[in-house]
Amino acid sequence: MRAYRLRTDEDTAAFCHKVIEALAKGWELYGSPAYAHDPATGRMRCAQAVVKDVPGLYAPDLKLGEL
């Protein structure tokens, strides 16, 4: 099965660390990062999709953070 996650955060080092952590755990980048202005906070937000091939089948109770 191919698992998918969308990592998001404000445009800070914390966002980069989330993506780096995912890569260190075997996830791969999927597509380009996205940036958008959050009018509620006045800050930029980032998003990066990651994917990972894992054994088994999809289940709604799958804990993505444990893959």
LINNOR-V961460 format. One record per residue. RES is the residue in three letters. OMEGA is omega in whole degrees, -180 to 180 (999 if undefined). Layout:
BEGIN
res=RES omega=OMEGA
res=RES omega=OMEGA
END
This chain:
BEGIN
res=MET omega=176
res=ARG omega=179
res=ALA omega=-176
res=TYR omega=174
res=ARG omega=174
res=LEU omega=180
res=ARG omega=-179
res=THR omega=175
res=ASP omega=172
res=GLU omega=-178
res=ASP omega=180
res=THR omega=177
res=ALA omega=180
res=ALA omega=177
res=PHE omega=179
res=CYS omega=179
res=HIS omega=177
res=LYS omega=-180
res=VAL omega=179
res=ILE omega=178
res=GLU omega=178
res=ALA omega=179
res=LEU omega=179
res=ALA omega=180
res=LYS omega=175
res=GLY omega=176
res=TRP omega=178
res=GLU omega=177
res=LEU omega=178
res=TYR omega=-178
res=GLY omega=-178
res=SER omega=175
res=PRO omega=178
res=ALA omega=179
res=TYR omega=178
res=ALA omega=177
res=HIS omega=177
res=ASP omega=-176
res=PRO omega=180
res=ALA omega=-179
res=THR omega=-177
res=GLY omega=-177
res=ARG omega=176
res=MET omega=176
res=ARG omega=-179
res=CYS omega=175
res=ALA omega=175
res=GLN omega=177
res=ALA omega=175
res=VAL omega=179
res=VAL omega=-180
res=LYS omega=174
res=ASP omega=-179
res=VAL omega=178
res=PRO omega=175
res=GLY omega=-179
res=LEU omega=179
res=TYR omega=173
res=ALA omega=-178
res=PRO omega=-179
res=ASP omega=179
res=LEU omega=180
res=LYS omega=-175
res=LEU omega=180
res=GLY omega=-180
res=GLU omega=-179
res=LEU omega=999
END
